[in-house]
Amino acid sequence: MRELSLRTASFTDSVIRRMTRVSNQYGAVNLSQGFPDFDPPKAITERLAKVAKEGPHQYALTWGAQNFREALAKKHEHFSGMAIDPNQEIVVTCGGTEAMMAVMMTIVNPGDKVVIFSPFYENYGADAILSGAEPIYVPLVPPEFNFDANVLEEAFKQGAKALILCNPSNPCGKVFTYEELKVIADLATKYDAYIVTDEVYEHIIYEPYQHVYMVSLPGMKERTIICSSLSKTYSITGWRLGYVIASPEITERVKKVHDFLTVGAAAPLMEAATVGLLFGDEYYKELRAHYTHMKELFVGGLRNIGLSFTEPQGAYYVMIDIRRFLNKGETDTEYCERLAREVGVGAVPGSSFFREPVNHLIRLHFAKKDETLNEALNRLEKLR
């Protein structure tokens, strides 16, 4: 038989999804894969029930249903302050994952270089490789997860065509300040690079931190490509509704790539989710309060147990230092398997997020009901 693709030969399975399987195997509380165990807003699920009977059930317009794009443009303009043309600047995709892949295939050629902050969501490196690009990793240094502007500029000097920015960050919960974003924006302008943002956690922010949209910085509208989804904001991770927002020249190309990747997002789900996009400010205030409660419950419990961690500024993940729990020669992946088996809690090894040789951190998430988090904390008491 002929050999398979060399491009994908180095790929492993998703470590995050693998740890869900490990959690299931041992009956552990799954705090590895980041999905909630509570329902989406009732207004959205009630609309879905009606759509199941009434439709639409056939293809929507390839780049997204008209009412969905109009509602999304209105929402994004409200929060970012930037006017969005729903007909020329939005492409609806099958999740944020496809949004990122479609954008990478749109903007890079084989051999181009792309800057990725490390730690990073595991798909970013894979997306770069699949599109033929070479990743350049710039460290976010724990425990504060700040970056060195000089190191970042050295990456741009290597000819980087784009930088991928996850803000708020998965896995470390960092929220980039305006000053940090300005450094990134100035370097992107100086070296004529795109900024590809993943802002899926834009509404999950903890006081006193605030989300600043890169696209809102002076001169960045034409240079910024937004990739995001509805998954986290409306607790519908299984619906796979994502989107790209960019200038018309870019979205025109993204539309074509998207068409050949997946044709289009699910028409019934877009119709139902449009209700959520039209929610008023009160929904987002309640969302923030809900996640703040979960964060305080969980990290408060971790603190009481005596665990060492970096408190998240946004998103719903917490990175825990496990150095004192590792057996001699044990990797963080082996420790996570032991944690699921012996303690009954599922986690993700930090090494899956870092380019650097980091073996002392694990990621837990807290987008769960109180009873789920309390059960996890009860089990983690064994670590005292």
Contacts in CASP RR format, 6 or more apart in sequence:
PFRMAT RR
TARGET T0000
AUTHOR 0000-0000-0000
METHOD contacts of the structure
MODEL  1
MRELSLRTASFTDSVIRRMTRVSNQYGAVNLSQGFPDFDPPKAITERLAK
VAKEGPHQYALTWGAQNFREALAKKHEHFSGMAIDPNQEIVVTCGGTEAM
MAVMMTIVNPGDKVVIFSPFYENYGADAILSGAEPIYVPLVPPEFNFDAN
VLEEAFKQGAKALILCNPSNPCGKVFTYEELKVIADLATKYDAYIVTDEV
YEHIIYEPYQHVYMVSLPGMKERTIICSSLSKTYSITGWRLGYVIASPEI
TERVKKVHDFLTVGAAAPLMEAATVGLLFGDEYYKELRAHYTHMKELFVG
GLRNIGLSFTEPQGAYYVMIDIRRFLNKGETDTEYCERLAREVGVGAVPG
SSFFREPVNHLIRLHFAKKDETLNEALNRLEKLR
7 129 0 8 1.000
7 130 0 8 1.000
7 132 0 8 1.000
8 129 0 8 1.000
8 130 0 8 1.000
10 129 0 8 1.000
11 126 0 8 1.000
11 129 0 8 1.000
14 122 0 8 1.000
15 122 0 8 1.000
15 333 0 8 1.000
15 348 0 8 1.000
15 349 0 8 1.000
15 352 0 8 1.000
16 32 0 8 1.000
16 33 0 8 1.000
16 34 0 8 1.000
16 122 0 8 1.000
16 348 0 8 1.000
16 352 0 8 1.000
17 33 0 8 1.000
19 32 0 8 1.000
19 33 0 8 1.000
19 336 0 8 1.000
19 340 0 8 1.000
19 346 0 8 1.000
19 347 0 8 1.000
19 348 0 8 1.000
19 349 0 8 1.000
20 30 0 8 1.000
20 32 0 8 1.000
20 33 0 8 1.000
22 28 0 8 1.000
22 32 0 8 1.000
22 336 0 8 1.000
22 337 0 8 1.000
22 340 0 8 1.000
22 346 0 8 1.000
23 29 0 8 1.000
23 30 0 8 1.000
23 32 0 8 1.000
23 340 0 8 1.000
23 344 0 8 1.000
23 346 0 8 1.000
24 30 0 8 1.000
25 340 0 8 1.000
26 340 0 8 1.000
26 341 0 8 1.000
26 344 0 8 1.000
27 340 0 8 1.000
27 344 0 8 1.000
28 339 0 8 1.000
28 340 0 8 1.000
28 341 0 8 1.000
28 343 0 8 1.000
28 344 0 8 1.000
28 345 0 8 1.000
28 346 0 8 1.000
29 344 0 8 1.000
29 345 0 8 1.000
29 346 0 8 1.000
29 372 0 8 1.000
29 375 0 8 1.000
29 376 0 8 1.000
29 379 0 8 1.000
30 346 0 8 1.000
31 345 0 8 1.000
31 346 0 8 1.000
31 347 0 8 1.000
31 364 0 8 1.000
31 365 0 8 1.000
31 366 0 8 1.000
31 368 0 8 1.000
31 376 0 8 1.000
32 336 0 8 1.000
32 346 0 8 1.000
32 347 0 8 1.000
32 348 0 8 1.000
32 363 0 8 1.000
32 364 0 8 1.000
32 365 0 8 1.000
33 348 0 8 1.000
33 365 0 8 1.000
34 237 0 8 1.000
34 316 0 8 1.000
34 317 0 8 1.000
34 365 0 8 1.000
34 367 0 8 1.000
35 237 0 8 1.000
35 238 0 8 1.000
35 367 0 8 1.000
36 235 0 8 1.000
36 237 0 8 1.000
36 367 0 8 1.000
36 368 0 8 1.000
37 367 0 8 1.000
37 368 0 8 1.000
37 369 0 8 1.000
37 372 0 8 1.000
38 235 0 8 1.000
38 368 0 8 1.000
38 369 0 8 1.000
39 45 0 8 1.000
39 235 0 8 1.000
40 234 0 8 1.000
40 235 0 8 1.000
40 236 0 8 1.000
41 234 0 8 1.000
41 235 0 8 1.000
41 276 0 8 1.000
41 279 0 8 1.000
41 283 0 8 1.000
43 275 0 8 1.000
43 276 0 8 1.000
43 279 0 8 1.000
44 234 0 8 1.000
44 236 0 8 1.000
44 272 0 8 1.000
44 273 0 8 1.000
44 275 0 8 1.000
44 276 0 8 1.000
45 272 0 8 1.000
47 271 0 8 1.000
47 272 0 8 1.000
47 274 0 8 1.000
47 275 0 8 1.000
48 268 0 8 1.000
48 269 0 8 1.000
48 272 0 8 1.000
51 268 0 8 1.000
51 271 0 8 1.000
51 272 0 8 1.000
52 268 0 8 1.000
55 267 0 8 1.000
55 268 0 8 1.000
55 271 0 8 1.000
56 65 0 8 1.000
56 267 0 8 1.000
56 268 0 8 1.000
56 271 0 8 1.000
57 267 0 8 1.000
57 268 0 8 1.000
58 267 0 8 1.000
59 263 0 8 1.000
59 264 0 8 1.000
59 267 0 8 1.000
60 68 0 8 1.000
60 264 0 8 1.000
60 265 0 8 1.000
60 267 0 8 1.000
60 270 0 8 1.000
62 255 0 8 1.000
62 258 0 8 1.000
62 259 0 8 1.000
62 263 0 8 1.000
62 264 0 8 1.000
63 69 0 8 1.000
63 90 0 8 1.000
63 91 0 8 1.000
63 92 0 8 1.000
63 251 0 8 1.000
63 255 0 8 1.000
63 258 0 8 1.000
63 259 0 8 1.000
63 264 0 8 1.000
64 90 0 8 1.000
64 91 0 8 1.000
64 92 0 8 1.000
64 264 0 8 1.000
64 265 0 8 1.000
64 270 0 8 1.000
65 92 0 8 1.000
65 267 0 8 1.000
65 270 0 8 1.000
65 271 0 8 1.000
65 274 0 8 1.000
66 86 0 8 1.000
67 271 0 8 1.000
67 274 0 8 1.000
68 92 0 8 1.000
68 270 0 8 1.000
68 271 0 8 1.000
68 273 0 8 1.000
68 274 0 8 1.000
68 277 0 8 1.000
69 86 0 8 1.000
69 87 0 8 1.000
69 90 0 8 1.000
69 92 0 8 1.000
70 86 0 8 1.000
71 274 0 8 1.000
71 276 0 8 1.000
71 277 0 8 1.000
71 278 0 8 1.000
72 84 0 8 1.000
72 86 0 8 1.000
72 90 0 8 1.000
72 92 0 8 1.000
72 243 0 8 1.000
72 277 0 8 1.000
73 84 0 8 1.000
73 85 0 8 1.000
73 86 0 8 1.000
73 89 0 8 1.000
73 90 0 8 1.000
74 277 0 8 1.000
74 278 0 8 1.000
75 277 0 8 1.000
75 278 0 8 1.000
76 82 0 8 1.000
76 84 0 8 1.000
76 226 0 8 1.000
76 245 0 8 1.000
77 83 0 8 1.000
77 84 0 8 1.000
79 202 0 8 1.000
79 213 0 8 1.000
80 213 0 8 1.000
80 215 0 8 1.000
80 216 0 8 1.000
81 213 0 8 1.000
81 216 0 8 1.000
82 213 0 8 1.000
82 215 0 8 1.000
82 216 0 8 1.000
82 221 0 8 1.000
84 90 0 8 1.000
84 245 0 8 1.000
85 248 0 8 1.000
88 248 0 8 1.000
88 251 0 8 1.000
88 252 0 8 1.000
89 245 0 8 1.000
89 246 0 8 1.000
89 247 0 8 1.000
89 248 0 8 1.000
89 251 0 8 1.000
90 243 0 8 1.000
90 244 0 8 1.000
90 245 0 8 1.000
90 251 0 8 1.000
91 99 0 8 1.000
91 102 0 8 1.000
91 243 0 8 1.000
91 244 0 8 1.000
91 251 0 8 1.000
91 254 0 8 1.000
91 255 0 8 1.000
91 258 0 8 1.000
92 241 0 8 1.000
92 242 0 8 1.000
92 243 0 8 1.000
92 264 0 8 1.000
92 265 0 8 1.000
92 270 0 8 1.000
93 99 0 8 1.000
93 102 0 8 1.000
93 242 0 8 1.000
93 243 0 8 1.000
93 244 0 8 1.000
93 258 0 8 1.000
93 262 0 8 1.000
93 264 0 8 1.000
93 265 0 8 1.000
94 240 0 8 1.000
94 241 0 8 1.000
94 242 0 8 1.000
94 261 0 8 1.000
94 262 0 8 1.000
94 264 0 8 1.000
94 265 0 8 1.000
94 266 0 8 1.000
95 229 0 8 1.000
95 231 0 8 1.000
95 240 0 8 1.000
95 241 0 8 1.000
95 242 0 8 1.000
95 265 0 8 1.000
96 198 0 8 1.000
96 200 0 8 1.000
96 227 0 8 1.000
96 228 0 8 1.000
96 229 0 8 1.000
96 231 0 8 1.000
96 242 0 8 1.000
96 243 0 8 1.000
97 123 0 8 1.000
98 240 0 8 1.000
98 242 0 8 1.000
98 258 0 8 1.000
98 261 0 8 1.000
98 262 0 8 1.000
99 227 0 8 1.000
99 228 0 8 1.000
99 229 0 8 1.000
99 242 0 8 1.000
99 243 0 8 1.000
99 244 0 8 1.000
100 123 0 8 1.000
100 124 0 8 1.000
100 127 0 8 1.000
100 164 0 8 1.000
100 196 0 8 1.000
100 198 0 8 1.000
100 227 0 8 1.000
101 127 0 8 1.000
101 130 0 8 1.000
101 131 0 8 1.000
101 261 0 8 1.000
102 244 0 8 1.000
102 254 0 8 1.000
102 257 0 8 1.000
102 258 0 8 1.000
102 261 0 8 1.000
103 196 0 8 1.000
103 225 0 8 1.000
103 227 0 8 1.000
103 244 0 8 1.000
103 246 0 8 1.000
103 250 0 8 1.000
103 254 0 8 1.000
104 114 0 8 1.000
104 127 0 8 1.000
104 128 0 8 1.000
104 130 0 8 1.000
104 131 0 8 1.000
104 133 0 8 1.000
104 196 0 8 1.000
105 130 0 8 1.000
105 131 0 8 1.000
105 257 0 8 1.000
106 250 0 8 1.000
106 253 0 8 1.000
106 254 0 8 1.000
106 257 0 8 1.000
107 161 0 8 1.000
107 162 0 8 1.000
107 194 0 8 1.000
107 196 0 8 1.000
107 225 0 8 1.000
107 250 0 8 1.000
108 114 0 8 1.000
108 128 0 8 1.000
108 131 0 8 1.000
108 132 0 8 1.000
108 133 0 8 1.000
108 161 0 8 1.000
108 162 0 8 1.000
109 132 0 8 1.000
110 131 0 8 1.000
110 132 0 8 1.000
110 133 0 8 1.000
111 132 0 8 1.000
111 133 0 8 1.000
111 134 0 8 1.000
112 132 0 8 1.000
112 133 0 8 1.000
112 134 0 8 1.000
112 161 0 8 1.000
112 162 0 8 1.000
113 133 0 8 1.000
113 134 0 8 1.000
113 135 0 8 1.000
113 136 0 8 1.000
113 158 0 8 1.000
113 159 0 8 1.000
113 160 0 8 1.000
113 161 0 8 1.000
114 128 0 8 1.000
114 133 0 8 1.000
114 134 0 8 1.000
114 135 0 8 1.000
114 136 0 8 1.000
114 160 0 8 1.000
114 161 0 8 1.000
114 162 0 8 1.000
114 163 0 8 1.000
114 164 0 8 1.000
115 135 0 8 1.000
115 136 0 8 1.000
115 137 0 8 1.000
115 138 0 8 1.000
115 152 0 8 1.000
115 155 0 8 1.000
115 156 0 8 1.000
115 160 0 8 1.000
115 162 0 8 1.000
115 163 0 8 1.000
115 164 0 8 1.000
115 193 0 8 1.000
116 124 0 8 1.000
116 125 0 8 1.000
116 128 0 8 1.000
116 135 0 8 1.000
116 136 0 8 1.000
116 137 0 8 1.000
116 138 0 8 1.000
116 163 0 8 1.000
116 164 0 8 1.000
116 355 0 8 1.000
117 137 0 8 1.000
117 138 0 8 1.000
117 139 0 8 1.000
117 140 0 8 1.000
117 147 0 8 1.000
117 164 0 8 1.000
117 165 0 8 1.000
117 166 0 8 1.000
117 169 0 8 1.000
118 137 0 8 1.000
118 138 0 8 1.000
118 139 0 8 1.000
118 140 0 8 1.000
118 353 0 8 1.000
118 354 0 8 1.000
118 355 0 8 1.000
118 356 0 8 1.000
119 140 0 8 1.000
119 145 0 8 1.000
119 169 0 8 1.000
119 171 0 8 1.000
119 172 0 8 1.000
119 350 0 8 1.000
119 353 0 8 1.000
119 354 0 8 1.000
119 358 0 8 1.000
120 137 0 8 1.000
120 164 0 8 1.000
120 166 0 8 1.000
120 353 0 8 1.000
120 355 0 8 1.000
121 166 0 8 1.000
121 170 0 8 1.000
121 171 0 8 1.000
121 198 0 8 1.000
121 353 0 8 1.000
122 352 0 8 1.000
122 353 0 8 1.000
124 135 0 8 1.000
124 164 0 8 1.000
124 166 0 8 1.000
125 135 0 8 1.000
128 134 0 8 1.000
128 135 0 8 1.000
128 164 0 8 1.000
129 135 0 8 1.000
133 161 0 8 1.000
135 355 0 8 1.000
136 155 0 8 1.000
136 158 0 8 1.000
136 160 0 8 1.000
137 355 0 8 1.000
137 356 0 8 1.000
138 147 0 8 1.000
138 151 0 8 1.000
138 152 0 8 1.000
138 155 0 8 1.000
139 147 0 8 1.000
139 148 0 8 1.000
139 151 0 8 1.000
139 355 0 8 1.000
139 356 0 8 1.000
140 146 0 8 1.000
140 147 0 8 1.000
140 169 0 8 1.000
140 172 0 8 1.000
140 174 0 8 1.000
141 147 0 8 1.000
141 148 0 8 1.000
142 172 0 8 1.000
142 310 0 8 1.000
142 319 0 8 1.000
142 358 0 8 1.000
142 361 0 8 1.000
143 310 0 8 1.000
144 310 0 8 1.000
145 169 0 8 1.000
145 172 0 8 1.000
145 173 0 8 1.000
145 174 0 8 1.000
145 310 0 8 1.000
146 180 0 8 1.000
147 180 0 8 1.000
149 183 0 8 1.000
149 187 0 8 1.000
152 183 0 8 1.000
152 184 0 8 1.000
152 187 0 8 1.000
153 187 0 8 1.000
156 163 0 8 1.000
156 187 0 8 1.000
156 188 0 8 1.000
156 190 0 8 1.000
156 191 0 8 1.000
156 193 0 8 1.000
157 191 0 8 1.000
159 191 0 8 1.000
159 193 0 8 1.000
160 191 0 8 1.000
160 193 0 8 1.000
161 193 0 8 1.000
161 194 0 8 1.000
162 193 0 8 1.000
162 194 0 8 1.000
162 195 0 8 1.000
162 196 0 8 1.000
163 184 0 8 1.000
163 188 0 8 1.000
163 193 0 8 1.000
163 194 0 8 1.000
163 195 0 8 1.000
163 196 0 8 1.000
164 196 0 8 1.000
164 197 0 8 1.000
164 198 0 8 1.000
165 176 0 8 1.000
165 184 0 8 1.000
165 195 0 8 1.000
165 196 0 8 1.000
165 197 0 8 1.000
165 198 0 8 1.000
165 214 0 8 1.000
166 197 0 8 1.000
166 198 0 8 1.000
167 174 0 8 1.000
167 175 0 8 1.000
167 176 0 8 1.000
167 181 0 8 1.000
167 197 0 8 1.000
167 198 0 8 1.000
167 199 0 8 1.000
167 211 0 8 1.000
167 214 0 8 1.000
168 174 0 8 1.000
168 175 0 8 1.000
168 201 0 8 1.000
168 202 0 8 1.000
168 204 0 8 1.000
168 205 0 8 1.000
168 211 0 8 1.000
168 312 0 8 1.000
168 313 0 8 1.000
168 314 0 8 1.000
168 315 0 8 1.000
169 175 0 8 1.000
169 176 0 8 1.000
169 314 0 8 1.000
169 315 0 8 1.000
170 198 0 8 1.000
170 200 0 8 1.000
170 201 0 8 1.000
170 315 0 8 1.000
170 317 0 8 1.000
171 317 0 8 1.000
171 319 0 8 1.000
171 348 0 8 1.000
171 350 0 8 1.000
171 353 0 8 1.000
171 363 0 8 1.000
172 310 0 8 1.000
172 312 0 8 1.000
172 317 0 8 1.000
172 319 0 8 1.000
173 201 0 8 1.000
173 310 0 8 1.000
173 312 0 8 1.000
173 313 0 8 1.000
173 314 0 8 1.000
173 315 0 8 1.000
173 317 0 8 1.000
173 318 0 8 1.000
173 319 0 8 1.000
174 313 0 8 1.000
174 314 0 8 1.000
175 205 0 8 1.000
175 209 0 8 1.000
175 210 0 8 1.000
175 211 0 8 1.000
175 313 0 8 1.000
175 314 0 8 1.000
176 184 0 8 1.000
176 212 0 8 1.000
177 212 0 8 1.000
178 212 0 8 1.000
178 217 0 8 1.000
181 212 0 8 1.000
181 214 0 8 1.000
181 217 0 8 1.000
182 217 0 8 1.000
184 195 0 8 1.000
184 214 0 8 1.000
185 195 0 8 1.000
185 214 0 8 1.000
185 217 0 8 1.000
185 219 0 8 1.000
185 220 0 8 1.000
185 223 0 8 1.000
187 193 0 8 1.000
188 194 0 8 1.000
188 195 0 8 1.000
188 220 0 8 1.000
188 223 0 8 1.000
189 219 0 8 1.000
189 220 0 8 1.000
189 223 0 8 1.000
193 223 0 8 1.000
194 223 0 8 1.000
194 224 0 8 1.000
194 225 0 8 1.000
195 214 0 8 1.000
195 220 0 8 1.000
195 223 0 8 1.000
195 224 0 8 1.000
195 225 0 8 1.000
196 225 0 8 1.000
196 227 0 8 1.000
197 213 0 8 1.000
197 214 0 8 1.000
197 215 0 8 1.000
197 224 0 8 1.000
197 225 0 8 1.000
197 226 0 8 1.000
197 227 0 8 1.000
197 228 0 8 1.000
198 227 0 8 1.000
198 228 0 8 1.000
199 211 0 8 1.000
199 213 0 8 1.000
199 226 0 8 1.000
199 227 0 8 1.000
199 228 0 8 1.000
200 228 0 8 1.000
200 229 0 8 1.000
200 231 0 8 1.000
200 232 0 8 1.000
200 233 0 8 1.000
201 232 0 8 1.000
201 314 0 8 1.000
201 315 0 8 1.000
201 316 0 8 1.000
202 211 0 8 1.000
202 213 0 8 1.000
202 228 0 8 1.000
202 233 0 8 1.000
203 211 0 8 1.000
203 232 0 8 1.000
203 233 0 8 1.000
203 284 0 8 1.000
203 287 0 8 1.000
203 288 0 8 1.000
204 232 0 8 1.000
204 233 0 8 1.000
204 287 0 8 1.000
204 288 0 8 1.000
204 291 0 8 1.000
204 314 0 8 1.000
204 315 0 8 1.000
204 316 0 8 1.000
205 211 0 8 1.000
205 288 0 8 1.000
205 313 0 8 1.000
205 314 0 8 1.000
206 288 0 8 1.000
206 291 0 8 1.000
206 292 0 8 1.000
206 295 0 8 1.000
206 312 0 8 1.000
206 313 0 8 1.000
206 314 0 8 1.000
207 292 0 8 1.000
209 313 0 8 1.000
209 314 0 8 1.000
213 226 0 8 1.000
214 220 0 8 1.000
214 224 0 8 1.000
215 221 0 8 1.000
215 224 0 8 1.000
215 226 0 8 1.000
215 245 0 8 1.000
221 247 0 8 1.000
222 247 0 8 1.000
224 246 0 8 1.000
225 244 0 8 1.000
225 245 0 8 1.000
225 246 0 8 1.000
225 250 0 8 1.000
226 243 0 8 1.000
226 244 0 8 1.000
226 245 0 8 1.000
226 246 0 8 1.000
227 242 0 8 1.000
227 243 0 8 1.000
227 244 0 8 1.000
228 242 0 8 1.000
228 243 0 8 1.000
228 245 0 8 1.000
229 240 0 8 1.000
229 241 0 8 1.000
229 242 0 8 1.000
229 243 0 8 1.000
230 236 0 8 1.000
230 239 0 8 1.000
230 241 0 8 1.000
230 242 0 8 1.000
230 273 0 8 1.000
230 276 0 8 1.000
230 277 0 8 1.000
231 237 0 8 1.000
231 238 0 8 1.000
231 239 0 8 1.000
231 240 0 8 1.000
231 241 0 8 1.000
231 242 0 8 1.000
232 316 0 8 1.000
232 367 0 8 1.000
233 287 0 8 1.000
234 273 0 8 1.000
234 276 0 8 1.000
235 367 0 8 1.000
236 269 0 8 1.000
236 273 0 8 1.000
239 266 0 8 1.000
239 269 0 8 1.000
239 273 0 8 1.000
240 265 0 8 1.000
240 266 0 8 1.000
240 269 0 8 1.000
241 265 0 8 1.000
241 266 0 8 1.000
241 269 0 8 1.000
241 270 0 8 1.000
241 273 0 8 1.000
242 265 0 8 1.000
244 251 0 8 1.000
244 254 0 8 1.000
244 258 0 8 1.000
245 251 0 8 1.000
246 254 0 8 1.000
258 264 0 8 1.000
276 283 0 8 1.000
291 316 0 8 1.000
291 367 0 8 1.000
294 316 0 8 1.000
294 366 0 8 1.000
294 367 0 8 1.000
294 368 0 8 1.000
294 370 0 8 1.000
294 373 0 8 1.000
295 312 0 8 1.000
295 316 0 8 1.000
295 366 0 8 1.000
297 366 0 8 1.000
297 370 0 8 1.000
297 373 0 8 1.000
297 374 0 8 1.000
298 318 0 8 1.000
298 364 0 8 1.000
298 366 0 8 1.000
298 373 0 8 1.000
298 376 0 8 1.000
298 377 0 8 1.000
299 309 0 8 1.000
299 311 0 8 1.000
299 312 0 8 1.000
299 318 0 8 1.000
299 366 0 8 1.000
301 377 0 8 1.000
302 309 0 8 1.000
302 318 0 8 1.000
302 320 0 8 1.000
302 377 0 8 1.000
302 380 0 8 1.000
305 377 0 8 1.000
305 380 0 8 1.000
305 381 0 8 1.000
305 383 0 8 1.000
305 384 0 8 1.000
306 384 0 8 1.000
307 320 0 8 1.000
307 321 0 8 1.000
307 380 0 8 1.000
307 383 0 8 1.000
308 320 0 8 1.000
308 321 0 8 1.000
309 318 0 8 1.000
309 319 0 8 1.000
309 320 0 8 1.000
309 321 0 8 1.000
310 318 0 8 1.000
310 319 0 8 1.000
311 318 0 8 1.000
312 318 0 8 1.000
316 365 0 8 1.000
316 366 0 8 1.000
316 367 0 8 1.000
317 363 0 8 1.000
317 364 0 8 1.000
317 365 0 8 1.000
317 366 0 8 1.000
318 363 0 8 1.000
318 364 0 8 1.000
318 365 0 8 1.000
318 366 0 8 1.000
319 350 0 8 1.000
319 361 0 8 1.000
319 362 0 8 1.000
319 363 0 8 1.000
320 347 0 8 1.000
320 361 0 8 1.000
320 362 0 8 1.000
320 363 0 8 1.000
320 364 0 8 1.000
321 360 0 8 1.000
321 361 0 8 1.000
322 332 0 8 1.000
322 335 0 8 1.000
322 360 0 8 1.000
322 361 0 8 1.000
322 362 0 8 1.000
323 360 0 8 1.000
325 335 0 8 1.000
325 383 0 8 1.000
326 332 0 8 1.000
326 335 0 8 1.000
326 359 0 8 1.000
326 360 0 8 1.000
327 335 0 8 1.000
330 338 0 8 1.000
331 349 0 8 1.000
331 351 0 8 1.000
331 359 0 8 1.000
332 349 0 8 1.000
332 350 0 8 1.000
332 351 0 8 1.000
332 358 0 8 1.000
332 359 0 8 1.000
332 360 0 8 1.000
332 361 0 8 1.000
332 362 0 8 1.000
333 349 0 8 1.000
333 351 0 8 1.000
333 352 0 8 1.000
335 349 0 8 1.000
335 362 0 8 1.000
336 346 0 8 1.000
336 347 0 8 1.000
336 348 0 8 1.000
336 349 0 8 1.000
336 362 0 8 1.000
339 345 0 8 1.000
339 346 0 8 1.000
339 347 0 8 1.000
339 362 0 8 1.000
340 346 0 8 1.000
340 347 0 8 1.000
342 382 0 8 1.000
343 379 0 8 1.000
343 380 0 8 1.000
343 382 0 8 1.000
343 383 0 8 1.000
344 379 0 8 1.000
345 364 0 8 1.000
345 376 0 8 1.000
345 379 0 8 1.000
345 380 0 8 1.000
346 364 0 8 1.000
347 362 0 8 1.000
347 363 0 8 1.000
347 364 0 8 1.000
348 362 0 8 1.000
348 363 0 8 1.000
348 364 0 8 1.000
349 362 0 8 1.000
349 363 0 8 1.000
350 358 0 8 1.000
350 359 0 8 1.000
350 361 0 8 1.000
350 362 0 8 1.000
350 363 0 8 1.000
351 357 0 8 1.000
351 358 0 8 1.000
351 359 0 8 1.000
353 363 0 8 1.000
354 361 0 8 1.000
364 376 0 8 1.000
366 373 0 8 1.000
368 376 0 8 1.000
END
